[in-house]
Amino acid sequence: MKAIQNLQPDRVFYNGNLITMADCSGTAVAVLNGSICAVGSDQEIMDLAGPDTERTDLKGKTMLPGFYDTHGHFPSAGLVAISSVNCNSPPMGPVEKIDDIVQLLAERAKGIPEGQWVLGRGYDDTLLEEKRHPTRTDLDRASQTHPICIVHTSGHFAAANTRALERAGVHSDTPNPTGGVIRKDLITGEPDGVLEETAMRPVRNLIPPLNEVQWFEGLEIAVDEYIREGVTSIVIAGCNRRDIARLQTAIDSGKLPLRVVCMTGKSKPGQQSILETSGLKTGFGTDRLRLGAVKMFQDGSIQGYTGYLSKPYHEPFMGDTQYRGYPMRSREALIEMVDEAHRAGKQIAIHGNGDAAIDDILSAYEQAQQKTPRTDTRHRIEHCQTVREDQLDKMQTLGVTPSFFVQHTYYWGDRHEAIFLGPERAHRISPLKSASDRGIRYTIHNDSPVTPTKSLFSVWSAVNRLSRSGQCMGEAQRIGLEQAFRAITIDAAWQNFEEDVKGSIEVGKLADFVVLESDPFAGDILAIKDIAVQETIVGGKTFYRKA
């Protein structure tokens, strides 16, 4: 038994199947003051219990460290549920064609005063019957008296109606911003309503934010989603000062049991993120709310044709056989941004889906290290969808750690093969096995609200790599079950400089656990996504228990 001696625990869990993700083993664990004080056999742990110790019989269920989702946009899933029409296609929503979107938006418009915004989220042009984005003409059919804005499932596009475009001052003479495109009608030259990447900002900046009451209602919805899925720690990929203040209020009031790491954004050279402005270090904060990496973008979404590739898209975009997407900024500008944050001693996380964007990111990391050598930076690449083998070699050399959005294999795998990337590149998206073979530590994430927060589904995707149609998207890139669970536990904690306090069940670490109804290592790997979470525990306290 490994234990802190002569201490009576507050709570003990016994008669369990413990998967510790560490070099210790046992069937029981003891908790004191929110941390693990002993791991061992049932008898050893029960001998520590005193008259006031709470005893929990796990009844043979499997206990793991609480799941750690390393990239998402909490509490956006809840905020979207409060504010927006669900425009997703099955299985996440009801939409099959553009008329369905128009009808849902029209129904929402009838219930609110003229002039107020009507919002939607989650449409996917490749799943719609028409195989295109809704345009301003489509959305004008829902309402011409309400401004309307609906966001693509990727979060990298929006479609707006005429009223919204007029309010934002977007017209035929409006130039494309850096890192974005205002799509225009080829005949009239007028904006067709579809806005790519940074071109969304003029419209989205006009949308009134949720008030305090609405925000906290949305937070409660999001907390329920995460905690029911066994998630105990999260990284929010982009927070501002108001977000951080509200999160702290939620923690103080007992409404937020999750442990939160906040990335803070940086969008241009010379601009400082909250982390840089404050002069604080990555990791500053408490075990409940901490500052994480400085977050940047270098491209968009491959399923939206805005991911930046080194070779053209498989199916030409608008007839352009040489189209490769585009970067958010020049490589030189990115190098300057990275150098600023790197010299300040910060961890950096950069969104990169296309391999050309990843080339830019790795060049920036390499040059920053040459100018200001640092050890153990754990600089990240977010999503890292089409990373090549030579790029993985460079990541290994530089000590760069990717966070893979591996559920792309399921949600978009078939369309990557048929439309965006072609068979060869599509079967290599999220190349987990290649990263493992090089000893690169990585994580897997959900990117909520792009996809639902389901860590076990991410594990299922990592070990099976099955698409919606059931085909395997690259058998050679499948990984083993232990490696997949490491990517949402101990390696997730390591990626965020928290391996000393999270990610495994061992003495001295925070008592964050998930209890599953069955052992994922003992059954069919195809059934992993269907295993139910029995209980979620944070700091030794149960915040969810299946009825």
CORFENTA-V269689 format. One record per residue. N is the residue number from 0. PHI is phi in whole degrees, 0 to 359 (999 if undefined). PSI is psi in whole degrees, 0 to 359 (NA if undefined). D_FIRST is the distance of its C-alpha to the first C-alpha in whole Angstrom. Layout:
BEGIN
n=<N	N>
phi=<PHI	PHI>
psi=<PSI	PSI>
d_first=<D_FIRST	D_FIRST>
END
This chain:
BEGIN
n=<0	1	2	3	4	5	6	7	8	9	10	11	12	13	14	15	16	17	18	19	20	21	22	23	24	25	26	27	28	29	30	31	32	33	34	35	36	37	38	39	40	41	42	43	44	45	46	47	48	49	50	51	52	53	54	55	56	57	58	59	60	61	62	63	64	65	66	67	68	69	70	71	72	73	74	75	76	77	78	79	80	81	82	83	84	85	86	87	88	89	90	91	92	93	94	95	96	97	98	99	100	101	102	103	104	105	106	107	108	109	110	111	112	113	114	115	116	117	118	119	120	121	122	123	124	125	126	127	128	129	130	131	132	133	134	135	136	137	138	139	140	141	142	143	144	145	146	147	148	149	150	151	152	153	154	155	156	157	158	159	160	161	162	163	164	165	166	167	168	169	170	171	172	173	174	175	176	177	178	179	180	181	182	183	184	185	186	187	188	189	190	191	192	193	194	195	196	197	198	199	200	201	202	203	204	205	206	207	208	209	210	211	212	213	214	215	216	217	218	219	220	221	222	223	224	225	226	227	228	229	230	231	232	233	234	235	236	237	238	239	240	241	242	243	244	245	246	247	248	249	250	251	252	253	254	255	256	257	258	259	260	261	262	263	264	265	266	267	268	269	270	271	272	273	274	275	276	277	278	279	280	281	282	283	284	285	286	287	288	289	290	291	292	293	294	295	296	297	298	299	300	301	302	303	304	305	306	307	308	309	310	311	312	313	314	315	316	317	318	319	320	321	322	323	324	325	326	327	328	329	330	331	332	333	334	335	336	337	338	339	340	341	342	343	344	345	346	347	348	349	350	351	352	353	354	355	356	357	358	359	360	361	362	363	364	365	366	367	368	369	370	371	372	373	374	375	376	377	378	379	380	381	382	383	384	385	386	387	388	389	390	391	392	393	394	395	396	397	398	399	400	401	402	403	404	405	406	407	408	409	410	411	412	413	414	415	416	417	418	419	420	421	422	423	424	425	426	427	428	429	430	431	432	433	434	435	436	437	438	439	440	441	442	443	444	445	446	447	448	449	450	451	452	453	454	455	456	457	458	459	460	461	462	463	464	465	466	467	468	469	470	471	472	473	474	475	476	477	478	479	480	481	482	483	484	485	486	487	488	489	490	491	492	493	494	495	496	497	498	499	500	501	502	503	504	505	506	507	508	509	510	511	512	513	514	515	516	517	518	519	520	521	522	523	524	525	526	527	528	529	530	531	532	533	534	535	536	537	538	539	540	541	542	543	544	545	546>
phi=<999	256	203	270	284	61	234	273	289	283	209	232	245	221	59	239	254	271	253	277	58	215	271	252	216	165	241	211	216	245	235	222	53	85	236	280	249	197	225	183	282	303	296	298	285	294	293	280	293	250	296	260	284	282	249	238	276	283	54	81	290	268	248	234	301	304	288	238	267	270	201	197	229	307	263	303	303	286	294	296	298	285	254	233	287	282	256	290	270	304	269	267	196	263	274	241	211	297	302	297	296	301	296	296	292	296	297	296	297	296	266	227	297	302	94	277	288	247	241	218	211	108	295	229	302	285	259	285	304	278	58	208	284	298	251	300	297	299	289	296	291	283	190	252	253	250	290	234	218	237	257	297	304	284	82	255	220	217	241	232	272	299	300	294	296	297	298	277	71	265	217	296	266	288	284	293	283	299	80	202	221	266	291	231	296	293	267	272	78	278	304	271	103	268	239	260	51	295	292	288	302	302	282	294	292	273	287	299	291	296	283	301	298	297	299	287	296	296	301	297	297	294	303	299	297	291	291	291	262	83	277	242	228	220	247	268	276	129	227	252	298	296	303	297	297	293	298	296	299	296	294	298	270	81	270	230	280	293	268	236	245	253	282	239	274	216	244	200	302	88	282	255	285	304	298	286	299	286	75	275	267	307	99	296	135	241	287	257	212	228	269	251	281	279	260	224	238	233	204	245	240	296	288	244	68	250	293	261	256	278	235	301	299	297	259	307	274	52	82	273	287	256	293	235	80	204	276	291	202	293	300	297	294	296	303	296	297	296	300	299	288	295	297	280	84	268	285	234	228	237	292	212	263	278	291	291	296	295	303	300	297	294	297	294	297	296	292	297	292	295	284	226	300	223	258	53	284	54	300	246	238	271	80	50	289	245	301	271	297	295	289	298	300	292	298	299	296	276	74	276	243	270	243	271	267	290	294	306	301	274	290	234	304	299	282	299	291	275	242	271	242	83	302	297	288	298	280	245	300	47	282	296	295	299	293	299	300	266	75	283	275	215	230	232	219	255	58	304	266	299	229	297	283	216	297	293	290	297	299	302	295	293	266	250	55	265	270	302	279	95	276	279	267	98	302	294	257	292	238	284	294	298	297	295	289	301	291	242	226	292	288	295	297	299	302	248	59	235	294	281	234	220	94	208	261	207	301	98	268	297	275	251	225	232	248	256	290	217	276	296	276	252	240	286	294	288	261	303	295	262	292	273	279	274	203	236	237	235	61	82	251	279	248	210	220	298	296>
psi=<138	126	158	118	156	33	132	119	156	327	144	144	130	171	45	170	96	123	98	340	29	184	12	161	168	183	0	156	144	145	136	126	39	359	162	125	348	146	129	205	168	314	315	318	320	332	337	336	141	186	335	3	131	130	128	117	116	348	40	359	162	127	132	168	149	144	146	110	112	0	115	186	44	140	39	325	319	321	321	320	326	321	340	152	137	107	14	153	163	144	3	349	183	359	129	337	168	325	326	318	314	316	316	318	321	320	318	319	326	335	2	156	151	143	342	154	141	124	150	162	138	1	149	108	328	346	349	150	324	346	41	168	146	145	177	324	318	312	333	336	335	319	140	357	348	137	136	136	125	138	137	156	329	340	3	2	158	153	134	151	179	316	318	317	321	316	324	353	29	118	190	333	359	122	157	136	164	127	19	168	132	106	138	150	130	338	309	337	1	149	133	1	344	126	125	134	237	344	347	335	316	325	310	331	343	346	122	136	158	145	177	316	313	318	316	331	316	322	317	322	316	316	316	319	314	313	328	340	9	11	130	339	144	153	123	117	66	106	146	179	321	319	311	319	318	321	318	319	318	321	313	328	1	12	351	94	343	151	134	134	128	116	146	141	154	122	354	158	141	332	135	140	171	319	318	318	319	339	9	163	153	131	353	138	208	181	358	325	118	160	135	223	162	124	134	166	146	346	193	236	127	320	359	7	18	357	142	107	157	338	155	157	152	309	117	140	118	37	358	104	348	5	129	13	195	155	160	331	171	157	322	319	320	317	318	317	314	318	319	312	321	316	331	0	17	153	146	142	122	128	121	111	311	151	334	322	320	324	314	315	314	324	318	316	317	315	324	319	324	322	318	84	131	151	148	54	328	37	143	156	124	129	306	46	318	32	135	168	317	329	323	323	316	323	319	316	319	349	29	139	125	152	110	136	74	341	351	327	326	303	325	5	311	320	331	319	315	330	304	315	336	165	313	309	323	324	1	2	147	65	75	318	319	321	317	317	335	0	18	127	134	171	170	145	175	332	38	139	15	315	158	152	100	91	323	332	324	317	314	317	321	325	340	323	45	142	179	324	353	2	151	125	66	80	326	345	7	148	167	164	319	317	322	319	328	324	345	12	263	321	330	317	316	316	334	24	37	17	342	344	350	172	351	162	94	160	134	346	163	142	67	118	158	137	124	150	336	163	113	338	353	354	196	127	340	345	0	318	343	359	132	144	124	320	144	126	130	123	32	358	138	124	349	134	126	134	NA>
d_first=<0	4	6	10	11	13	14	15	15	18	17	14	14	14	15	15	15	14	15	13	16	14	12	8	8	8	11	10	10	11	14	16	19	19	16	13	11	7	6	5	7	10	10	7	8	12	12	11	14	18	21	22	19	20	18	19	19	19	21	19	20	19	17	18	18	22	24	26	30	31	35	37	40	38	39	42	42	42	45	47	47	48	51	52	53	51	53	50	51	49	46	46	49	52	55	57	60	61	63	60	59	62	62	59	60	63	62	60	63	65	62	62	65	67	66	63	60	59	56	54	51	50	53	53	56	55	54	57	60	62	60	61	60	61	64	66	69	66	64	68	68	65	67	69	69	65	64	61	58	56	53	52	49	48	48	51	54	56	59	62	65	68	68	64	66	69	67	65	68	67	70	72	72	69	67	64	61	59	56	58	61	63	64	68	71	72	76	76	73	72	68	67	64	61	59	57	54	55	59	57	57	60	60	56	57	59	57	56	52	51	51	48	48	48	46	43	44	43	40	39	40	38	35	35	35	32	30	31	30	26	27	26	27	31	33	36	39	41	42	44	45	45	43	40	42	42	38	37	39	37	34	35	37	34	35	33	29	29	28	31	32	36	38	41	44	47	50	53	53	53	52	48	45	44	41	44	46	44	43	39	36	34	31	33	32	29	26	29	32	32	35	34	37	41	42	45	47	49	50	50	49	50	51	53	55	54	51	52	52	54	56	58	56	57	59	61	61	65	66	65	64	63	61	57	56	56	54	53	55	56	54	55	54	51	50	52	49	46	47	48	44	43	45	43	40	39	37	39	39	42	43	45	45	48	48	51	49	46	48	49	46	45	48	47	44	45	48	46	44	47	48	45	42	39	35	33	35	33	37	37	39	39	40	41	42	45	43	45	43	45	44	40	41	42	39	37	39	39	35	36	34	35	34	36	38	37	38	42	42	42	44	46	46	49	51	50	51	54	55	53	52	53	51	50	49	47	45	43	43	39	38	35	35	37	35	32	33	34	31	32	29	31	30	32	33	36	38	39	42	43	41	39	35	33	30	30	33	33	30	33	35	33	32	36	38	41	44	45	48	45	45	43	43	42	40	40	38	35	32	28	26	23	26	27	24	23	27	26	22	21	24	26	24	25	29	29	27	24	21	20	19	20	19	16	13	11	10	14	15	18	17	19	19	21	21	24	25	25	23	25	24	25	28	31	31	35	33	30	33	33	30	30	27	26	24	24	22	23	21	19	23	24	28	28	28	30	33>
END
